[in-house]
Amino acid sequence: MWGSMHQYHEVQSNIVQQVRGLINRSVKGDSTSELHRQATRDLESAVTAWHSSFCRLIKFQRDFICSLHGWFKLSLIPLSNDNVDGNADPSGVYAFCDEWKLALERVPDTVASEGIKSFINVVRVISAKQTEELKIKKRTENASKELEKKASSLRNIERKFYHSYSMVGIGPPDSGSDHGPVLDARDPLSEKKSELAACQRRVEDEMMRHAKAVEVTRAMTLNNLQTGLPGVFRALTSFSGVFTEALDSVCSRSYHIK
């Protein structure tokens, strides 16, 4: 099992290293959607379960060999000392079990465990940044809706009160400025138009913030994945390799037990 894991993680590590150079940062990325955010949450849940399963697996293997080692120590050795029924001395089996126990105690599982845990933190940072971007997107959408509402209201009022160029505050198109109709101080809608202009500026500001947030989220996501994934796969490749060598060494000695 550990030998297969070592091979798979080694392949994954190589793939991640190769993919790093294939990402085109110049291409403009899409804004974060709820689907993206859900996928990130699913990834966080999967990596968290991965970390938990890894820790439990190591613990269960150590607990098993400790129990087996204790059984040998408390049961077989006393029977051997009494030489009941002329059984052969099981010290070779006990020595094998002792080597197995020591091998499991020495494997550097903490490094691999921390590698997975660090990647969980990477995914959580990405999730937090996506949440922040979605909040800005929501503010932008709300501001745009407010702008459209104000603009629609103003158009309705203008249709009601400015149905001709003879209304107070608006000069005919061919008089006054070359830039179109001009409002004078008596314009009854000047306040509403000022509010509309201020709302338009808010929308533009929010759109700029959202565009910036999209760039930041994408850049941070790519950077964190490119630095986080190789680390976790290197840690697991190294751990599974050491574990495989340790068990192979212990098992090779078992062939000499009679």
C-alpha positions in Angstrom: 0.0 0.0 0.0 2.7 2.5 1.0 4.7 1.6 -2.0 1.8 2.4 -4.3 1.1 5.6 -2.5 4.8 6.6 -2.9 4.5 6.0 -6.7 1.2 7.9 -7.0 2.4 10.9 -5.0 5.6 11.0 -6.9 3.7 11.2 -10.2 1.3 13.9 -8.7 4.3 15.9 -7.6 5.9 15.8 -11.0 2.6 16.8 -12.7 2.1 19.8 -10.4 5.7 21.0 -11.1 5.0 20.8 -14.8 1.6 22.5 -14.7 3.2 25.5 -12.9 4.7 26.7 -16.2 1.6 26.2 -18.3 -0.6 28.8 -16.5 -1.1 31.9 -18.6 -1.4 34.8 -16.1 -2.0 37.3 -18.9 -5.5 35.9 -19.6 -8.2 37.7 -17.8 -10.0 35.4 -15.4 -13.7 35.2 -14.7 -15.1 36.6 -11.5 -15.9 34.2 -8.7 -19.3 32.6 -8.8 -21.2 30.7 -6.2 -20.2 27.6 -8.1 -16.5 28.4 -7.7 -17.1 29.1 -4.0 -18.9 25.9 -3.4 -16.1 24.0 -5.2 -13.6 25.6 -2.9 -15.6 24.6 0.1 -15.8 21.0 -1.2 -12.0 21.0 -1.7 -11.5 22.2 1.9 -13.8 19.4 3.1 -12.0 16.8 1.0 -8.5 17.9 2.2 -9.7 18.1 5.8 -11.1 14.5 5.5 -7.8 13.5 3.9 -5.8 14.9 6.8 -8.1 13.2 9.3 -7.9 9.8 7.5 -4.1 10.0 7.3 -3.8 10.7 11.0 -6.2 7.9 11.9 -4.4 5.4 9.6 -1.0 6.1 11.2 -2.6 5.9 14.7 -4.4 2.7 14.0 -1.3 1.0 12.6 0.7 2.1 15.6 -2.0 1.0 18.0 -2.2 -2.4 16.3 1.5 -3.1 16.5 1.7 -1.8 20.1 -1.1 -4.2 21.1 0.5 -7.1 19.2 3.9 -6.2 20.8 2.3 -6.1 24.2 0.7 -9.5 23.7 4.0 -11.0 22.7 5.7 -9.5 25.7 3.1 -10.6 28.2 2.1 -14.0 26.8 4.6 -15.6 24.5 7.8 -14.8 26.3 6.6 -16.2 29.7 5.5 -19.4 28.0 8.8 -19.7 26.3 10.6 -19.3 29.6 8.6 -22.1 31.1 9.3 -24.1 27.9 5.8 -25.5 28.0 5.2 -28.5 25.6 8.8 -28.0 24.4 7.8 -25.1 22.2 10.7 -23.3 20.4 11.9 -20.0 21.7 9.7 -17.3 20.1 12.3 -14.6 20.7 12.8 -14.2 16.9 9.1 -13.4 16.4 9.2 -11.0 19.3 12.3 -9.3 17.9 10.6 -8.9 14.6 7.5 -7.4 16.3 9.8 -5.1 18.2 11.5 -3.9 15.0 8.1 -3.3 13.4 7.0 -1.2 16.4 10.2 0.8 16.4 9.9 1.4 12.6 6.4 2.8 13.0 7.6 5.1 15.8 10.4 6.5 13.7 8.5 7.3 10.5 8.2 11.1 10.2 4.4 11.3 9.9 4.3 14.7 11.5 5.9 16.3 8.5 3.4 14.8 6.1 0.5 15.6 8.5 1.6 19.2 8.7 2.0 19.3 4.9 -1.7 18.4 4.4 -2.8 20.7 7.2 -0.9 23.6 5.6 -2.7 23.0 2.4 -6.0 23.1 4.3 -5.0 26.6 5.4 -4.1 27.5 1.8 -7.6 26.5 0.6 -9.2 28.4 3.5 -7.4 31.6 2.5 -8.6 31.2 -1.0 -12.2 30.7 0.2 -12.0 33.8 2.4 -10.7 35.8 -0.6 -13.5 34.5 -2.8 -16.1 35.4 -0.1 -14.6 39.0 0.0 -14.8 39.2 -3.8 -18.5 38.1 -3.8 -19.4 40.7 -1.2 -17.9 43.4 -3.4 -19.8 41.9 -6.4 -23.0 42.0 -4.4 -22.4 45.7 -3.5 -21.8 46.5 -7.1 -25.0 44.7 -8.2 -27.0 46.6 -5.5 -25.5 49.9 -6.5 -26.3 49.2 -10.2 -29.9 48.4 -9.3 -30.2 51.5 -7.3 -28.8 53.5 -10.2 -31.3 52.0 -12.6 -34.1 52.7 -10.2 -33.1 56.4 -9.8 -32.6 56.7 -13.6 -36.0 55.2 -14.4 -37.7 57.4 -11.8 -36.0 60.5 -13.3 -37.0 59.6 -16.8 -40.6 59.2 -15.8 -40.6 62.6 -14.2 -38.9 64.2 -17.2 -41.5 62.7 -19.5 -44.1 64.2 -17.2 -42.7 67.7 -16.8 -40.4 68.2 -19.8 -42.6 67.3 -22.7 -41.6 70.4 -24.5 -38.6 72.7 -24.7 -40.7 75.6 -23.4 -40.6 74.2 -19.8 -38.7 76.2 -17.2 -35.0 75.4 -16.9 -34.4 73.9 -20.4 -33.4 75.9 -23.4 -34.0 74.7 -27.0 -31.3 72.6 -28.6 -30.2 75.4 -30.9 -29.7 78.0 -28.2 -27.2 78.4 -25.4 -24.3 76.0 -25.2 -23.2 73.7 -28.0 -23.2 70.8 -25.6 -26.9 70.2 -25.6 -29.7 71.2 -23.2 -28.5 73.3 -20.2 -30.1 73.4 -16.8 -30.4 76.7 -15.0 -30.7 77.3 -11.3 -34.5 77.0 -11.5 -34.4 73.4 -12.7 -36.8 71.6 -10.3 -35.0 68.3 -11.0 -31.4 69.5 -10.4 -31.2 67.8 -7.0 -32.4 64.5 -8.4 -30.0 64.7 -11.2 -27.2 65.4 -8.8 -28.2 62.3 -6.8 -28.2 60.3 -10.0 -24.7 61.5 -10.9 -23.4 60.7 -7.4 -25.0 57.2 -7.7 -23.3 56.8 -11.1 -20.0 57.6 -9.5 -20.6 55.0 -6.7 -21.4 52.4 -9.3 -18.2 53.1 -11.2 -16.2 53.0 -8.0 -17.7 49.6 -7.0 -17.1 48.2 -10.5 -13.5 49.2 -10.2 -13.2 47.6 -6.8 -14.8 44.4 -8.1 -12.5 44.3 -11.1 -9.5 44.7 -8.8 -10.9 42.0 -6.4 -11.2 39.6 -9.3 -7.6 40.1 -10.3 -6.4 39.8 -6.7 -8.4 36.6 -6.1 -7.1 35.0 -9.2 -3.5 35.9 -8.6 -3.6 34.8 -5.0 -5.4 31.5 -5.9 -2.8 30.7 -8.6 0.1 31.6 -6.3 -1.2 29.7 -3.3 -1.9 26.6 -5.3 1.4 26.7 -7.1 3.3 26.9 -3.8 0.9 24.7 -1.7 0.3 21.7 -3.9 4.0 20.9 -4.6 4.8 21.1 -0.9 2.1 18.7 0.2 2.9 16.1 -2.5 6.6 16.4 -1.7 5.9 15.7 1.9 3.7 12.7 1.2 6.1 11.4 -1.4 9.0 11.6 1.1 6.9 10.1 3.9 5.5 7.2 1.9 9.0 6.4 0.6 10.5 6.3 4.1 7.6 4.2 5.4 8.0 1.8 2.5 11.7 1.4 3.1 11.2 0.9 6.8 8.6 -1.8 6.4 10.7 -3.5 3.6 13.6 -3.6 6.0 11.5 -5.1 8.8 9.8 -7.6 6.5 13.2 -8.8 5.0 14.2 -9.8 8.5 11.0 -11.8 9.0 12.1 -14.2 6.3 14.9 -15.4 8.6 12.5 -16.2 11.5 12.0 -19.9 11.9 
